Amino acid sequence: MGLQARGRTYNELKMKALEMDHQHGDDTENKGSISLGGAVAMGTGVMIGAGIFALTGQIAQLAGPLFPLSFVAGAIVTSFSAYSYIKMSNAFPSSGGIAMILQKAYGPGAIAAAAALLMALSMVISESLVARTFATYVLRPFDITGGPLVPVLAVGVILFAFLVNIAGSRSVGLLSLIMAVVKIGGIALFGIAALWASGFQFAAASETSPGFDITGFVASVALAILAFKGFTTITNSGGEITDPHRNVGRTIMISIAICVVVYLIVAFAVGSSLTIDQIVAAKDYSLAEAAAPALGNAGFYFTVVLAAVATASGVLASVFAVSRMLAMLTDMNMIPHRHFGMSGPIRSHTLVYTVVIASVLAVFFDLTRIASLGAFFYLVMDMIVHWGVLRFMRKEVKANGLVIVLALMFDAIVLVAFTSMKLKSDPLIVLYAVIAITSVFAFQRIYLSSWTAPQPSEEH
């Protein structure tokens, strides 16, 4: 299937939506292949891989000494956001859950397709971000902070995730569980040891930085939200989780709770060893930089190994989720697809596309701009999801309208503050984001025949 699908009629989309409802309402291909523990490991794998090792320095740069509280604020906003996803996933669990949520809310039209594609792209961006972070930490013992080895190692860990995903869902769940246990225990150990070694003093609060204000703090929450967005990995794999009607919501809230505790421990540990200026200067490898003065060389090397495990598991879990989301979008005729001579199921093809795009981004894009672009994509998509659930699905899924309105409001405040800060520090990335998001919506409007479409059930 290619771009010849352009201008699909409503009847074609309606029939495909009904077909997908049947397929994903009774998804037996990999049904129950991911346990509750495996799903929690998958969600925390994405969150902790990106949040701690890739974004701590950038969050500190915006929020100043208050940066640990940015993670708390991010967890609060994410918890409100998760409400819409949990309500929809409980009612309609499926692989590629966000795509199904959007299709249920807006019908099989360009708005649902564009928002789902924004989510997929933000996940691919996260893969490249975490992959480059993996390379940065692994090369720190050799005092290498740039050059060709960074993208080479980044692409290498993405290919590793590809090979594990080819082995199937059970391999992903088992390996994610093992790596999550290792890294969460190791990160907690690092944080407690660093705090103990510093005498529980917070060096980051010992200096005054007049450039940081409330706008900067609110803007930093955008990156903190990005650090928690791994919970969407769970909704995207809902059809493959055991007892999804019960376990999807439990998995999301357990994952967020684990991550906020780990984030706080590590944030205070980094702040106890380094000043804000030192954290910002080492923002791509702030944990390794903080380990050396607090724990010596042994702590430094321990942190490097820990970062490698955490970021590798983050890439692994994200590749699994986004490839399945793209497969569902393709099955729903919401994005075009070409085989390019490849054999096998569509999921194998989308796995290849995911890995290729993430590798290209990891080679050519700057980490700070990648994170910013991912935040813009995710916040816009998140607001579209909330509005769709509030406007069209609230009664059907028995959701509390006030909670959804608060989630929308929090997203809007954070997006405005983040945009304001970026317009001052890097206006080009705002322009890039506007062009990219506009292009996605324009492309999907050309590919499909309407912005929205009535739900097929409405005609019965």
Secondary structure as UniProt FT lines:
FT   HELIX           3..5
FT   TURN            6..7
FT   HELIX           10..25
FT   TURN            31..32
FT   HELIX           36..51
FT   TURN            52..55
FT   HELIX           56..63
FT   HELIX           64..66
FT   HELIX           67..91
FT   HELIX           97..106
FT   HELIX           110..139
FT   HELIX           140..142
FT   HELIX           149..166
FT   HELIX           169..197
FT   TURN            198..199
FT   HELIX           203..205
FT   TURN            210..211
FT   HELIX           214..228
FT   TURN            229..230
FT   HELIX           231..236
FT   HELIX           238..240
FT   HELIX           244..273
FT   HELIX           276..281
FT   TURN            282..284
FT   HELIX           286..331
FT   TURN            332..333
FT   TURN            340..341
FT   HELIX           346..364
FT   HELIX           367..388
FT   HELIX           389..393
FT   HELIX           394..397
FT   HELIX           401..425
FT   HELIX           427..447
FT   HELIX           456..459
//
